[in-house]
Amino acid sequence: MTPTLLPLLPDAAWIEQLPAAVVVLVAGIVRYANPAARRLVQAQQPGDLLGRPVADFVHPLDLHRVLARLRHAEGGGTNPVTEIRAYTCSGQPLMLAMSSAVLPQAGQAAVLATFLDMTARAAMEQRLRQTDEEFQRLMNTMQDVFYRTDAQGITRYVCPAVQHVLGYTAEEIIGLPAAAFYPDMAERDALVAAVKQHGAVRDFPGRMRRKDGVIIDISISTRALRDEQGNFAGVEGIWRDITERKAMERQLEDLATRDSLTGIHNRRSILAVLQQRLLQQQPQAVLLLDLDFFKRINDRHGHAGGDCALQRFTEMVERHKRGDDAFGRLGGEEFLLLLHHADAAQAGEIAERLRTSVKAQPIALPDGQSVNLTVSIGVTQTTAADRDASAVLLRADRALYRAKQQGRDRVCV
């Protein structure tokens, strides 16, 4: 195509080679367009672009700004780069970066304008804006806490949900070490070590301190961030408050392992403790305790009286057992006491002290009456050969049987 304004541009051959779009406008009419400009607006033939007013290609909302800049250029000014919305010959939208300046020509006020196609970049920026808006909406509606730290453990981002969980606003936390909110630095160190070793962790347990000082249980799922060289650059992930869940788990565990009446180990739990200590070959003295003639209390004072007697008996034993000893109810009025690292002499002394203490203390019952309890105790020692809790329990039961046969209210081995 032969440009119509080439007589005005005697040395314009190099413009034909430019990758940037260049046009010459006279009185707002396109008089010259290099190949890049023609490709930009998808002109199929000269008449698609040349001789047409610039207004045909500019978005109506940007037209007044374009015309003002053209007038400024015609007056001798140079316009800085500005972004405008435009159209191709077929009406497809474009986003262009435009700059313009006067082109001195004898007898004509011409303007030289250049354009760069910013459509792809504008679309990308729009997608980025939409993505950022969606991210912010997501962060604003999350109940769990999304966070990100740098390689030094400084919090660089935390979502607004943190205020509902820890009591701090996001602005109060950003810029502070994440470790500042852990009640135990060892827990934070363990998390970071696990992330560095495995790259990511799921449901990692931990605790944090709220603004009011209350310690809460949290579950963390997070991954390591890496820089361009593959070096550790921080972590990002989600943590949630599981304090209520942990409390429920502990409650369920208590229900599964504790006797509902006395609060001590139930049968399954105390036997599990015995079995574990046998497997660990921890020497134990095993005391099997049975309240004498307990049925009489139930018959005379009802089950409320019997329950009260069992609770008071439990309290007596708890006062005599040592820190590492374990005490549980096997059922009814039968109990098991495990004396940790107690030899035969110590076991005998503790058993006799328990027996005399129980006998000496009357128990007040709900009906206003009181009863005196006695207890028979069978004692045995575990050995290195013991591997089965039932075998040890059988020996203790035989010793208890001898105590019953010999008149009750006594200790037998």
VEXROSE-181835 format. One line per 5 residues: number of its first residue (from 1); their letters; for each residue x, y, z of C-alpha. Coordinates in pm, 1 decimal. Example, Ala and Ser with C-alpha at 12.3 -4.5 7.8 and 13.67 -1.06 7.14 Angstrom:
<recs>
1 = as = 1230.0:-450.0:780.0; 1367.0:-106.0:714.0
</recs>
This chain:
<recs>
1 = mtptl = 0.0:0.0:0.0; 132.6:347.5:-85.8; 92.2:585.2:212.2; -95.0:899.5:108.7; 116.1:1126.3:330.3
6 = lpllp = 456.7:1005.9:210.8; 515.6:1336.2:24.1; 502.0:1498.2:368.5; 752.5:1237.9:500.8; 1035.8:1220.8:243.3
11 = daawi = 1248.1:1005.0:474.5; 974.6:775.4:608.5; 1110.5:439.9:493.3; 1240.8:356.6:841.2; 895.4:419.2:990.9
16 = eqlpa = 762.9:139.9:772.5; 993.4:-101.4:960.2; 894.2:0.1:1313.3; 717.3:-263.3:1525.7; 522.3:15.3:1697.5
21 = avvvl = 212.1:159.3:1530.7; 267.4:509.4:1385.0; 3.3:733.0:1225.3; -2.3:1090.7:1100.4; -318.3:1290.2:1160.1
26 = vagiv = -419.7:1609.8:991.1; -724.5:1784.5:1133.9; -814.1:1460.9:1309.3; -804.4:1257.5:985.4; -571.2:960.7:940.7
31 = ryanp = -338.3:1054.9:651.6; -63.2:797.8:703.1; -35.2:463.2:884.9; 267.0:235.3:890.9; 221.4:-143.9:853.9
36 = aarrl = 220.2:-196.4:1231.4; -69.0:50.0:1265.7; -263.5:-119.6:990.3; -211.5:-458.5:1156.7; -311.9:-316.0:1490.5
41 = vqaqq = -657.0:-207.7:1367.7; -685.9:-508.9:1135.5; -719.8:-293.5:822.4; -770.8:-512.5:515.6; -730.3:-232.5:259.7
46 = pgdll = -615.1:132.1:262.3; -964.6:274.5:283.0; -1029.1:85.3:606.1; -799.2:329.8:785.6; -662.6:608.5:566.7
51 = grpva = -885.7:909.7:521.7; -1104.9:818.6:816.5; -1147.6:1037.9:1125.8; -971.1:922.8:1437.9; -1308.1:937.8:1615.5
56 = dfvhp = -1409.9:622.4:1426.9; -1152.8:421.2:1623.9; -1170.9:575.6:1973.3; -1410.3:479.0:2249.9; -1668.3:757.9:2300.6
61 = ldlhr = -1574.6:800.6:2667.4; -1208.3:859.4:2576.3; -1266.3:1067.1:2259.8; -1269.1:1408.5:2427.9; -935.2:1331.4:2592.7
66 = vlarl = -778.9:1213.9:2263.8; -898.0:1520.2:2073.3; -769.3:1750.9:2346.9; -426.9:1590.2:2325.0; -426.3:1619.4:1946.7
71 = rhaeg = -505.2:1990.4:1974.8; -228.1:2026.8:2228.4; 14.7:1856.3:1990.3; -98.7:2070.7:1696.2; -14.0:2375.7:1904.2
76 = ggtnp = 340.8:2254.7:1943.1; 313.2:2055.2:2266.2; 425.3:1699.4:2332.8; 185.7:1467.0:2509.9; 300.7:1203.3:2758.2
81 = vteir = 187.5:845.1:2719.8; -175.3:786.2:2805.3; -395.2:477.9:2784.3; -708.0:493.9:2569.9; -981.2:253.7:2470.7
86 = aytcs = -1013.1:198.9:2097.6; -1157.9:-32.9:1833.0; -1031.8:-227.7:1535.0; -1189.7:-183.6:1194.3; -1423.9:-470.5:1278.7
91 = gqplm = -1522.0:-319.0:1613.7; -1308.7:-537.9:1842.3; -1201.3:-354.2:2159.0; -839.9:-247.1:2208.5; -646.5:-88.6:2493.3
96 = lamss = -370.1:135.2:2353.6; -87.4:340.3:2499.2; -79.9:662.7:2294.6; 178.1:941.5:2270.6; 174.5:1230.8:2024.1
101 = avlpq = 372.8:1532.2:1913.2; 359.9:1797.4:1642.2; 498.6:1704.6:1301.6; 613.4:2026.8:1132.3; 480.8:2035.9:774.2
106 = agqaa = 458.8:2329.0:538.4; 108.0:2465.2:545.8; -37.7:2176.7:747.5; -89.3:2116.2:1119.2; 4.7:1747.6:1135.3
111 = vlatf = 37.2:1528.9:1442.9; 260.0:1224.1:1469.4; 103.4:966.9:1703.2; 238.4:631.6:1817.6; 46.8:346.5:1974.2
116 = ldmta = 138.5:33.9:2168.6; -111.3:-248.8:2203.8; -187.1:-286.9:2577.0; -494.8:-506.0:2528.5; -335.4:-826.0:2657.8
121 = raame = -180.2:-647.4:2952.4; -509.0:-473.5:3035.4; -689.8:-807.6:3022.2; -427.0:-960.3:3248.8; -454.1:-669.1:3491.0
126 = qrlrq = -829.4:-708.7:3491.8; -794.1:-1077.9:3569.4; -546.1:-996.5:3842.8; -786.3:-742.0:3990.3; -1066.9:-994.0:3979.0
131 = tdeef = -845.4:-1259.4:4133.3; -739.7:-1019.4:4406.6; -1100.0:-921.7:4473.2; -1203.2:-1286.6:4489.4; -910.8:-1360.1:4721.8
136 = qrlmn = -1011.2:-1074.4:4949.2; -1374.5:-1187.6:4952.2; -1259.2:-1536.8:5040.6; -1030.4:-1409.0:5315.4; -1305.9:-1187.9:5455.4
141 = tmqdv = -1551.1:-1477.0:5480.8; -1313.5:-1745.7:5612.4; -1360.0:-1881.3:5963.1; -1019.9:-2049.1:5961.4; -707.9:-1831.9:5962.0
146 = fyrtd = -491.5:-1807.9:5650.7; -141.3:-1676.5:5716.6; 198.8:-1631.6:5555.2; 539.5:-1573.6:5713.7; 882.5:-1501.4:5571.7
151 = aqgit = 1198.6:-1706.1:5625.4; 1258.9:-1531.5:5959.9; 913.7:-1624.8:6086.7; 774.1:-1270.8:6060.4; 404.1:-1258.8:5978.9
156 = ryvcp = 357.2:-1096.7:5637.6; -12.1:-1167.3:5592.6; -299.1:-1292.4:5804.3; -666.6:-1285.4:5713.4; -929.3:-1090.5:5911.1
161 = avqhv = -1066.6:-1408.1:6075.4; -774.0:-1393.9:6316.7; -955.8:-1127.8:6517.3; -1242.2:-1365.8:6596.3; -996.8:-1637.6:6702.3
166 = lgyta = -711.5:-1456.4:6879.5; -871.1:-1118.0:6951.8; -602.5:-928.4:6757.5; -673.6:-745.0:6432.9; -471.1:-848.0:6129.4
171 = eeiig = -292.0:-512.9:6142.3; -177.6:-581.7:6499.8; -22.9:-915.1:6397.2; 138.7:-836.6:6061.2; 505.1:-756.4:6113.8
176 = lpaaa = 533.4:-955.8:6438.2; 703.4:-1295.7:6477.8; 451.8:-1578.8:6453.5; 629.8:-1735.2:6750.6; 510.6:-1447.1:6970.6
181 = fypdm = 166.3:-1607.7:6991.4; 284.8:-1954.5:7096.3; 283.9:-2028.2:7470.8; 565.0:-2279.6:7417.6; 842.1:-2201.6:7167.4
186 = aerda = 920.2:-2573.4:7138.9; 583.0:-2626.5:6969.6; 659.2:-2358.1:6708.3; 1008.6:-2499.4:6651.2; 861.6:-2847.3:6599.2
191 = lvaav = 620.8:-2711.7:6336.8; 892.1:-2527.7:6142.6; 1122.2:-2831.6:6157.2; 845.3:-3058.4:6024.7; 764.9:-2819.5:5739.5
196 = kqhga = 1132.0:-2786.9:5641.5; 1175.3:-3162.9:5650.5; 858.6:-3268.2:5468.6; 770.8:-2955.4:5272.1; 418.9:-2951.8:5417.8
201 = vrdfp = 216.7:-3076.6:5714.1; -152.8:-3142.4:5767.9; -346.6:-3113.1:6094.2; -29.2:-3045.5:6293.3; -128.4:-2994.9:6658.9
206 = grmrr = -36.2:-2679.5:6844.1; -150.4:-2410.6:7084.6; -170.9:-2031.9:7074.3; -227.7:-1757.6:7328.4; -520.4:-1523.7:7269.5
211 = kdgvi = -507.7:-1151.2:7339.3; -689.3:-1211.3:7669.5; -424.4:-1466.0:7772.4; -638.1:-1777.9:7721.5; -454.3:-2072.0:7561.6
216 = idisi = -640.0:-2235.3:7272.4; -578.0:-2556.7:7078.8; -515.1:-2522.1:6706.5; -468.1:-2750.7:6406.7; -226.3:-2629.8:6137.0
221 = stral = -200.3:-2727.5:5770.9; 85.0:-2544.8:5603.9; 355.8:-2568.2:5339.1; 703.2:-2429.9:5282.9; 763.8:-2137.8:5044.7
226 = rdeqg = 1076.6:-2136.7:4827.7; 1256.7:-1854.5:4648.6; 1392.6:-1863.6:4291.8; 1702.0:-2051.6:4409.4; 1496.1:-2308.5:4599.7
231 = nfagv = 1590.3:-2170.6:4941.2; 1339.2:-2170.5:5228.1; 1147.0:-1841.8:5213.0; 877.6:-1891.0:5476.3; 552.1:-2076.8:5520.2
236 = egiwr = 188.0:-2026.0:5434.3; -117.0:-2218.2:5535.2; -430.9:-2237.1:5743.2; -487.3:-2296.7:6109.8; -812.6:-2342.0:6291.8
241 = diter = -931.3:-2321.1:6650.1; -1005.9:-2676.4:6770.4; -1038.3:-2595.2:7140.0; -1397.1:-2718.6:7157.8; -1310.0:-3033.9:6964.2
246 = kamer = -1016.2:-3105.9:7194.3; -1232.9:-3052.3:7499.9; -1488.6:-3294.1:7359.4; -1216.6:-3548.5:7279.9; -1086.1:-3522.4:7634.4
251 = qledl = -1438.5:-3561.2:7767.0; -1495.8:-3866.6:7551.9; -1160.8:-4006.4:7661.7; -1260.8:-3956.8:8023.8; -1590.0:-4129.4:7958.8
256 = atrds = -1404.0:-4418.8:7799.7; -1138.2:-4452.0:8068.3; -1293.5:-4317.4:8389.0; -1540.5:-4474.6:8623.2; -1849.0:-4254.9:8614.8
261 = ltgih = -1919.1:-4287.7:8989.4; -1575.8:-4247.1:9144.7; -1381.2:-4065.2:8870.7; -1088.8:-4310.0:8885.6; -977.6:-4554.1:8614.5
266 = nrrsi = -1249.8:-4792.3:8503.0; -1184.4:-5165.5:8462.2; -1060.7:-5148.9:8104.0; -835.3:-4852.4:8172.6; -667.1:-4980.2:8490.3
271 = lavlq = -601.6:-5320.8:8332.1; -453.8:-5142.3:8028.4; -218.7:-4952.4:8261.0; -112.8:-5278.1:8424.7; -56.1:-5442.9:8085.9
276 = qrllq = 150.5:-5149.9:7959.9; 372.6:-5151.2:8267.3; 424.9:-5524.9:8234.8; 536.2:-5483.7:7872.1; 772.9:-5206.2:7981.3
281 = qqpqa = 897.0:-5435.9:8259.4; 826.5:-5179.2:8526.0; 809.9:-5359.3:8863.9; 475.2:-5320.4:9038.3; 304.1:-5422.8:9354.6
286 = vllld = -55.1:-5511.8:9270.1; -322.1:-5468.4:9538.2; -669.8:-5611.1:9484.9; -913.4:-5447.3:9730.4; -1264.8:-5564.3:9809.4
291 = ldffk = -1503.5:-5397.3:10056.5; -1636.1:-5648.3:10309.8; -2010.9:-5717.7:10330.3; -2083.4:-5427.9:10096.5; -2419.9:-5572.9:9993.3
296 = rindr = -2548.9:-5497.1:10341.8; -2499.5:-5124.0:10282.6; -2703.2:-5134.5:9962.7; -2974.9:-5339.6:10132.5; -3002.9:-5110.7:10435.9
301 = hghag = -2933.5:-4767.6:10287.7; -3020.9:-4808.5:9920.4; -2801.4:-4755.9:9619.7; -2752.7:-4389.9:9709.2; -2592.7:-4501.8:10035.1
306 = gdcal = -2381.6:-4760.6:9856.2; -2264.9:-4508.5:9597.1; -2170.5:-4263.6:9872.4; -1969.3:-4531.8:10052.0; -1779.9:-4618.0:9733.7
311 = qrfte = -1697.5:-4252.5:9673.0; -1571.3:-4197.2:10027.5; -1364.5:-4516.6:10010.3; -1209.9:-4396.1:9683.2; -1114.4:-4066.9:9847.7
316 = mverh = -940.8:-4252.7:10132.0; -731.0:-4457.8:9892.1; -646.7:-4153.2:9680.6; -502.0:-3984.2:9989.2; -268.2:-4278.0:10050.3
321 = krgdd = -149.5:-4352.0:9694.8; 167.3:-4196.1:9560.4; 212.5:-3982.2:9250.0; 302.3:-4263.9:9008.3; 54.9:-4515.2:9150.7
326 = afgrl = -259.1:-4601.2:8952.9; -597.7:-4670.0:9107.0; -906.4:-4808.8:8935.6; -1243.8:-4969.3:8996.5; -1283.3:-5319.1:8852.4
331 = ggeef = -1656.9:-5325.1:8921.8; -1898.4:-5323.4:9214.0; -1695.3:-5292.8:9533.3; -1369.9:-5433.2:9389.1; -1073.2:-5207.7:9318.8
336 = llllh = -716.8:-5239.5:9186.2; -422.3:-5035.7:9312.2; -88.9:-5046.9:9127.4; 206.7:-4937.5:9337.6; 479.8:-4826.3:9101.2
341 = hadaa = 830.0:-4956.7:9185.6; 716.3:-5080.0:9529.7; 883.2:-5385.9:9679.0; 706.1:-5640.1:9895.3; 782.5:-5456.9:10220.6
346 = qagei = 655.1:-5122.6:10088.6; 345.2:-5287.2:9941.6; 266.3:-5457.8:10270.3; 311.4:-5135.4:10464.7; 86.5:-4934.3:10232.7
351 = aerlr = -179.3:-5206.2:10223.9; -190.6:-5230.0:10603.2; -206.7:-4851.7:10637.4; -501.2:-4845.9:10396.3; -680.2:-5122.7:10580.7
356 = tsvka = -653.4:-4956.5:10921.1; -743.6:-4613.9:10781.5; -1062.6:-4745.1:10618.2; -1167.2:-4926.4:10935.6; -1107.6:-4622.4:11154.3
361 = qpial = -1315.0:-4369.4:10955.6; -1697.0:-4385.7:10977.8; -1870.8:-4275.6:10657.8; -2169.1:-4039.5:10671.5; -2444.7:-4144.7:10431.8
366 = pdgqs = -2713.3:-3932.0:10260.0; -2986.4:-4069.0:10488.9; -2810.2:-3918.1:10792.2; -2669.9:-4244.5:10918.8; -2310.5:-4358.4:10911.2
371 = vnltv = -2136.3:-4687.3:10847.0; -1795.9:-4836.6:10914.3; -1624.2:-5011.8:10626.4; -1359.6:-5278.4:10628.0; -1154.9:-5390.1:10331.1
376 = sigvt = -979.8:-5714.0:10241.0; -663.7:-5678.7:10032.6; -477.2:-5930.2:9820.2; -119.2:-5836.9:9732.7; 116.7:-5971.6:9467.8
381 = qttaa = 437.4:-5857.0:9299.8; 498.6:-5851.2:8925.8; 806.4:-6028.2:8794.6; 1022.5:-5995.5:8485.3; 851.8:-6305.7:8346.4
386 = drdas = 504.1:-6153.7:8367.4; 361.2:-6053.7:8027.5; -12.6:-6097.4:8082.7; -216.8:-5874.2:8312.8; -474.9:-6148.8:8366.1
391 = avllr = -212.6:-6381.6:8516.4; -101.3:-6114.2:8762.7; -461.3:-6035.0:8846.2; -526.0:-6403.7:8911.9; -244.2:-6414.3:9170.3
396 = adral = -382.5:-6105.9:9341.7; -731.3:-6258.4:9338.1; -602.1:-6576.4:9508.5; -437.9:-6362.6:9776.7; -765.5:-6173.6:9822.3
401 = yrakq = -951.3:-6503.2:9850.4; -717.7:-6606.1:10135.3; -789.0:-6276.9:10310.5; -1162.3:-6343.1:10283.3; -1123.1:-6702.6:10402.2
406 = qgrdr = -923.5:-6590.7:10704.0; -1201.0:-6362.0:10827.6; -1184.4:-6050.2:10604.5; -1047.5:-5711.6:10711.1; -692.0:-5822.6:10651.6
411 = vcv = -402.4:-5820.4:10403.4; -275.0:-6140.7:10243.1; -3.5:-6210.7:9987.5
</recs>
